[in-house]
Amino acid sequence: MVLNHPARQRGRVRLGLTAATVLALAGSAASAIPATANTPANAPANAANAAADRSERDRSWNETAYRGQVQVIRSDDGPADPTTLTGTVFVDRDRDSVQDRRERGLAGVTVSNGRDVVTTDRQGRYELPVYDNMTAFVTQPAGYQVPVDDANIPQFHYNHLPEGSPELRYGGIAPTGPLPDAVNFPVVRSGETDARAQECVIAGDLQPYDTTEVEYARLGAISDLSRRDGYEGCGSLFVGDIVGDDLSLYDDVRGLTSVLNGPARMLPGNHDLDFDAPNAEHSFDTFRAQLAPAYYSYDVGNVHVVALNTVRYPCTGDVDNADGTHPECATSTRRYNGWIDEEQMAWLERDLARTDDDSLVVLASHISLLNWADQGSRTHQVDQVQRVHELLEGREAVAVSGHSHSIENMRTGDAMEGWRELWGVEGLPFPHITAGAISGDWYSGEMTENGYPTALGRDGGRPGVLTLDVRGNDFRERYTVTGESDRVQTQLALNSPTYREWYEARRAWNADPQGAAPEPGDPLVIDRDDLAGDTWLTTNFFIGSTGSTVEVSLDGRPSQPATRTQEMRGEAPRIGAEWSDPYAATQQLVHGGSVADRSMHLWRFELPATLTEGEHRARVRATDAYGRTFTDTITFEVVEQR
């Protein structure tokens, strides 16, 4: 990505609507700050150093990664009791995935069948009731690591479906046959998962629809993560929509995760469904066969991560409300809904009951428990959100999610119109963060010189990944834009009457393209008529939230505060040209994709009507809720008349 565009170096940027110029306008540079969790100290300085650093990091992960599989023991006679699954969680000292005579069992480890939750006895043994189509899994304990395969996918579960899935296009689960004699879960000691300091990467919506988009991901966020270390313990968690409906692409995704420097976990999204499944029981069979249980948990440091399944498919009238029907499913052909079924809710309650009270609970899902962009939709939020909130009352917690292809950093106490009416939620009891998307706006927009699309989101955000930097049970979130350092956190633009007039005309032309398309002109030139109306300098602060501030210094004058467009005090989303991100919306209206006509992390600063003709420079200082500061500049021109 070209951030040092020649025009910018000359102190003036004009929009030519090429990828290089587009990205030149978007970059920001932080004020000089020491290396912290927000600015990795080992960021490579140049390509040669990057290659050397990657080689060293790859060796480090490959030297410590524990590769293996679950041990499944079968005999001709079968288990003594076919109604009970038994086994051992053991420390695999020789790392061969087989419990040898001298390898002890590990006591006090949580094991589940997706309903019941038990802990191992002094010898590491467990017993679980058996039911058809269950997944047995171990909750990785802190200080230990479950094995990963060659693609870095953790191996910690066993599917029990004797007859296999019904006929499914992508195969589902092959027949597993009778219950094994035992299912043993190997682990090894791990300093990485024992550390109180963790970096937990949360990756939203990889979602390739074909191998071309797989390559976009490889060249973008996956390449970034392959050159980064520090997340060997917590790893990466891909929060659903691992692919875009074509489940045969899971093999390609495994190729992507194989280059990462830590475990790569997955949870299911609505584009990971077996759409030909006859019922919800089998709707994620292929996902379960190839990647992970539909829901599970694991521990690292003082963090308890819960990966939930919040997608109900098929969405039918058997999804109950008090009157016996679902308000949207029963009256439409909608195919899925945000939902946690009773079996999973019971498991969640039992899982949390065995979790230390002082642990940080990271509740991960695809469909958000609550969402800003879709605050009035039942489909795109989870019906059981209030019950989940009640289960976590009194705990340190954060909810992370994907699905909406937007960045939403909602903090404790934030509220939106519709939450109380639909869910009974007055304000958030703990932070809820939507992690953006690796695919951004579904890999849309103009191609960059790095080989992947700009894919600017409907909130104006850029593609990237979220990281939770954890110390004990405290965390700080940061967002890393694809292809950039953590210092790039803002993009600046001008919202003028001329822009808004063009915005409306271009939207109308895009809907009915008759005649020549309206051209945007130079977005960094405004005239007297613009200043006589409302013209704002806009700052899209990607991870900005309640508690963040944005200040603007114009032509070296003392800084003044900008105003956030969404206060998060129970108002409805503000939508339209007046509330848009002009930088993103201009690119989207010209090159395709969603239109950034709303954002919960946009700030506006009104330009004085008395600005003189000529060139002006604004310095923007964005400060997040933790006091970390980022600076950016924009140079624009005032003329008498365009």
N, C-alpha and C positions, 0 to 999 in steps of 0.2 A: 504494500500500500504506500502511496506517495503522499507523505505529509509535508515534506519540504519542497513543495511545488515552486518553481522559479518565480511565479507571480507573487507568491507569499513572501519569498525572500526579498523581493523588491518593496515589500510593505503594502502591497495592494493585491487583492484577489478579485478576479472577475470569473463569473460562472460560464464556462464553455460547454457544460453538460457532457464532459468526458469523464471517465472513471477517475483519471488522475486528478482533475480539478475538483470533482465531487469530494474526493477523500481529502484533498488539501484543505477544503473548507471545514471538514469535520474534526480535525485533530485538535487536541488540547495538550498543554504542557503544564505539569504541576510545578508549584514553587519548589525550590531546592529543599528537600527534606531528607533526613537520614534514612537508611534502609530499614524498613519495618516489615510487618506482615503485609502491608499494603504495597510495598515496593521491594521485591525480592533482591537481596544483596548480590545474588549470583547471576543476575540477568546478563546474558552474553553481550559483549560490547560490539562484536562484529561477527561476520559469517565464520571466520576461521575459529574464533573462540567458541562460537555456538556449536560447531561440529565437535570440537574437543570436549566441551562440556557435556554434550549429548552422549559421547562415547563413554565418558566417566560415569555419568548417571545411569546409562544402560547397564554398565557392568555392576554398579551398585545394586540396582534392582534385581538383575539376573542372579547376582550372588546371594541375595537374601530371599528371593521369591521361593515359596514352597509349592512345588508343582506335584499334583497327584490327584486322587479321586476318593470318593466314598468307598468303603469296603463293604461289599454285599456278599454274605455267606449263604450258600445253598447246599442242601444235601438231598439225596433221593427220598428220605423220609419226611423232610419238611420240618417246620417248627412243631414243638410239643403242643403249643396252644395256638391255633390259627386265628384266634380272635385278638391276639396281643402281639404287637411288634416289640422286639427286644433288641438291645445292642449296647455298645459302650462308646463313650467319648474317651479317646486315649491320646497320649502324647507320643507322637510318631518320631522317636529319636533318630531312627535311621532313614526317615523320609521315604519309605517305600510304600506307604498307604496300607500296610498290613500290620495288624497288631501282633507283635511277637511276644514271646513269653515274658520278656523282661520289660516290656513297655506297659507302664501303669495306666490305669484309668484315671480320669480327671473328675473330681467330685464337684458338685454344686453348679454344674453347667445346665443351662436351660435347653430343653428339647421339646418339640411340638409336632403334632400331626395336623395343625391348622385349626384345631378345635381345643384340644386339651393341651395344657402346658405343664411340664414336669421338670424336676431337676435331678441330676444324676446322684447316685448314692456314693459312699466312700470309695467304692471300686470303679466309679465312673459309669455304672450301669443305669439303664433307664427301661421303662416299660410304658407303652402307649396303646390305647385301644385302636383297633383296625376298622376302617370303613373303606368302601370302594371309592376310587378316584381321590385318594388323599395324597398329600405331599408331606413327608416327614422331613424335618430340618432341624439343625442345631443353630442356636444363637451363639455366634462366635464370641467367646469371652475376651475381655481386654487382657492384654499380655500374651495372647495366643493368636495364631493365624490359621484359618482353614486353608486347604490347598486351593491353588488356582490351576487352570489348564493352560495350554500353550497360548491361548488368546487372553489370558489374565482374568478369565471368568471364574469366580469362586465356585468350588465344588463342595456343597454342604447340605445337599438334599437328595431325597429318593422319592420318586413318584410310584405310587401303587395303584395300578389300573389293570387288573388281570387280563381283561379282554381287549384292552386298548381303546383308543378313541373311536367314536363313530367315523364313518368315512368323511374325511376332510381334505380339501384341496392341497393343503400344505403338510399333511401327514399326521399332525397331532402327536399323541403319545403312542408308541408301539406297545403291543401287549407285553405286560411285565410278568405275566405268569403268576403262579401261586406266591403267597407270602414267603419271603426268605426266612432262613433260620435266624439271621441277625443282620442288622445294618449298623455298622460301626463308623463313627465319625472321627477321622484323624485330625489332629491339630499339632502345631509346633509352637514352641516359645517364640515370642516376638517382642523385641524392644520397641519396634515402631508402633505397635498397637497398644503398648503399655504406657507410652508417653502421655503426659497431661496436655502437652501442646500438640494439636492436630491441625492439618489442613484437609478439609473435606470438600472435594470438588463436586458441585451439583450441576449437571449438564442437562439442559432442557432440549427436547424435541430435535434429535438428530435427523430423523424423518426423511431419508432419501427415498424417492419414488423409482429410481433407476440407478444404474451404475455410474452414470454421469454425475449424479448428485452425491453418490458415495465419494467420488473423486473430489468434489467441491469440499466435502467435510474433511477429507484427508489433507488437502492442501491448506485448509483453514484451521479450525479449532483443534483438530486432532494433531496436526503438526505442532501447534503451540504446546499442547500438553505433552507431546513426546519430548520436547526440549526443556521441560520443566520438571523439577523434583520437589520434595517436601511433602508429597501426598502418598508416600508409600504405605503409611499406616491406615489412614481412613479411606484412601483410594478415591475413585470417582463413582458417583451414583448417577446413572442416566435415568431421568425421571419420566420415562414413557415416550411413546411414539418413537420407538427405536428405529422403525422403518415406516414407510408410507404405504400400508396395506399389502404390499408384496412381501410376504414372509420368507420367500426364497432369498431375500437380501440379507437375512441374518448371517449367512456365511460371509458376506462381504463386510458386515459390521464386525464380525470377529477378526477379520483382517485389520480393521481400524484399531480395535482395542488391544491387539497384540503388540502395538508399539508404545503403549502407555507405560508409565513408571509406577504402577501400583495396581491393586485389584480394581476391576471394572464391573460394578454391579448394575443390575437393571431392574426396573419395575415396569409393569405394563401400562400402555396407553390405548386410546380408542382406535389408533391405526395399527395396533399389534393384534387385533382380534382375528380369530377364525370366523369370518363373516358367514360361513356356511354352517356354523355350529347350530344344532337344533335347540339349544337352551343355554342358559348362563353357565351351567355346570361345566360345559366343554368349550366355552368361548375363548379361553386362553390356553388351550392344550398345546398348541405348537410353541408358544412362548415358554410354557413350563417345560416342555421337552428339550428345548435348545438353550434356554438362558437361565431361568430362575423360577422359584415358586411365585405364585401370584401375589403373595404377601409374606413377609418374614421380618426378622430383626437381627441386629448385630451390635457389638460393643467395641469401642476403641477409646482408650483413655478413660475419661469420665463422661463419655458420650454414649447414649443409647439411641441408635438409629432405627426407626421403624419405617419399612417400605410397605406402603399400602396399595391395594387395588381399589381405585375409586371409580371404576368404569363398570356400569351395569349394561349388559347386552345379552339377548335382545331387550329393548326397552318396551315392556308390555304392561298391560293392566294388572299383571300379577305382582307388580311392584306397588306395595300398599301405601296409602295414607289412611287417615282415620276412616274415610268413607269407602275404603277398599279399592280405590283406583289411584293411579298416579296422575296428577293434574295435567301433565303434558303427554305422557306416553299413551294414556287412554284416549286422547282426542287427536292424535296426530300419527304420522308415520315415522317420527323421530326414531333413530336407530339405537341411540345409547343415552345414558343419563349418568350424572354424578351421583354415586351411591356407594354405601358400605353395607353389605348385607349383615343379617343378624349373626351368622356364624363367624364372620370376620370381626364384628364388634365384640362378641364374646371372647374371641382370641385376644384382641387388643387389650381388653380389660384384664385378662389373666396374665398377659405378657407384662403389662405395666405393673401389676401387683408384685412381680418378681424382679422389678428394677429398683435399684437404690433410689431413695427419695432425693438425694442430692445430685443425681445425674442430670445432665442436659439431655432432654429428649428432643431429637430431630425427627419430626413427623413428615415423611416424604410421600408425595402422591403425584399422579399425573394431573387429573382434574383438581383444581385448587379447592380447599375447604371453602374459602371465600375468595372472590376475585373482584378487582376494581373494574376492569374493562367490560366484564359481563355481569355487573352487579345485579341486574334485574332478571337474570336467566336462571332457571332451575337446572337446565341441562348442563350448564358449564360451571356449576358449583355443587357441593355435596349436601344432600338432604339431611344427613346426620351430623352436620357441623356442630350443633349445640351439644349433642351428646358427647362428641369428641372433646369439646372444650371442657365439659364437666369432668371427664376422665382425667384431664391434665390439670385440674384446679390445684393450685399450690405448688406446682412444679415449675422448674426452669424449662422453657420449651420454645421451639421455633418450628413453624410449618414451612416447608419448601415444596414447590410444585412447578409444573410446566404448562402445557396445553394451549395457553392463550397467545403464545409467541410474542409476549410483551414482558417488560421488566417492571415489576411492581414491588416496591419495598414498603410494606405497610407495617407500622409499628403499633405497640400496645396503646390502646385507646382510640386508634383511628376508626372512623365510621363512615358509611356511605348510605345514601338513600336506598331503601329497599331491603337492607339487611334485617332490620327489625321486623318489617312486615312479613318477609318470606321465611326468615330463620329464627327470629326472636333474639337476634344478636344486636345489642346496643352499641358495643364497641369491642375491639379485639382484646382478648385477655392476654395475648402474647403475640410476638411478631409473626406475620405471614408474608413470605417472599416468593414471588413468581420469578423464576430464574432466567427469563429470556429464553433464547433458543439458539442452538448451534446452526440450525437452518435459517435463523432470522425469519424473514417473511417468506418462508418456503422457497428459499434460493432464488428469489425474484430480483429484478432490477438489472442495472448495467454491470457488465463484467469488470472486475478490477484487473490490474496488471499482474496480480498474484494468482490468477486463474480461478477465482470464485466470485460469485455475484455480491454486490453491495448488500442486498437483502435487508434494507432498512425496515424496521418494524412499524406496526400501526401506531405505536406510541412514539415513533421517531428514534427508538433505540437501535443500536447496532448489534449484530450477532456476537455471541460470546458465551462465557460460562461464569457461574457464580462460585465463590469459595467462601466457606465458613472457616475463619481462623479461630480456633478454640483454645482457650487456656482454662483448664479445669472444667467448670460448668458455665463459663462465660464465653461469649463469642462476639466476633465482629465480622460483618459481611463485606465482601468486596466483589466487584464485577470486572472481568477482564475482557475487553473488546478483542475480537478475533484479529490477530496480526499486530496487536499493540501491546505495550507495557501497561501495567496497572495505573500509570500516571495519566492515561487518556480517559477522561471521565465526562467530558462535556462536548457539545457542539453548539455553535452560535449562529444566529441569523437575524434578519430584520423582517418584522411583520408590519407592512405599511398598507395604506388604502390601495395603492397600485397593485401590490401583491394580492390582496384579498379579492380585488376585482378580477385579476387574472385567474386566481384559484377557482372562482365560481365559473368563469367562462371555460376554463380547461376541463373541469369536471363535467360540464354540460356537453362539451365537444367529445370527450371520451365516451360518454353515454350514447351520443348520436353524432359520429364523425362526418359532418357535412362541411365541405370547403376546407380551407387551410386551418391547421391547428393553431390556436393562440400560443404565441411564444412568450416565455417568461421575462425576457429582457435581462438586464444586469441586476441581480438581487442585492447588490451592494451599492446601488445608486438610488438616492431618494431626492425628491424635489420639495419645493415650498408647499405645494398642495398636500404632499404626504405629511409634512410636519404640522400643517394646520389641522389635519385629522389626527387620529391616534396612530402613532408609529412606535413600536416597541422593539427593543433589542431582546431577543429571546435566548434563553440558556436551557438546553436540554441536559439536565444533570442526571445521568443514567441511573445511578444508584441513590439519587436524592430521595429524601423522605422527610417526614415530620421531624423537626429538630435540625434539619439542614438549613443553611442560609446561602444566598447568592448576593454578592455586592458588585457594583459596577463603578469603575473610575473612568470618567470620560475626559479625554485629553489631559490627563494628569491631575485632574481635580480630585478633591477628597471623595472617597467611595460613598455610594449611597445604596440602600438596599433595593433589591428587586423583589417582586411579589410573586408568590407561587400561585398558579392558576387553580389548583385544587387544595383546599385547606384540610380535607379529610375530616370534616366535622359534621357529617351527615348529609351533605349536599349531593345532588345528582352529578354525573359526569358532564363537564362543559364541552360541547362539541361544535365544531365548525371552523371556518377560516380564521376567526378571531382567536381561537384557542389552539390553533394548530402549530406544529413545528415547521416553519417555512422552509428550512433547509431540507428536511426529509420529504415533506409533501411535494416540493418542486421536483425532486428526483423521481418520486413515485408517480406523479401525474404524467411526467414525460416518458419514463422508462418502464412503467408498469409496477404492479404490486398493490398492497393495501395503501391507504392514505392516512397519514399521521394527523388526523383531525381532532385528536384528543391525547392527553398525556397527564399522568398524575405526578410526573417529575419535570415539569416545565415551569420556568420562572420568566417574568416579563419586567423590563425596565423601560419606562416611557421616556422617549427622547425629547429634549426641550424644543419647543417650537422656535426658539430664538437661535438655534444653531446657525452659524455663518456658512456661507458657501465655501466649498473646498473639502479637503481631506480631514477626517477625524479618526481617532483611534480610541477604542474602548478596551480596558483591561478588566476582565471578569475574574473574581475570586469566589470559588464555590467551596463551602466547608460542610463536611458531612456531620452526622450526629455524634461522631466520636472526636471531632476537632481536626480531622485530617483535611488539608487544604489542597486545592487544585486551581491553577490559573490558566487562563486562555485569553487570547486577544483577537479582536476583529477590527479591520480598517474599512471604512466606508466613505462615500463622497456625497456631499450635498450640492445640488445644482439648482439653478433658478427654475428650470423647466426641463422635463425629460425630452 
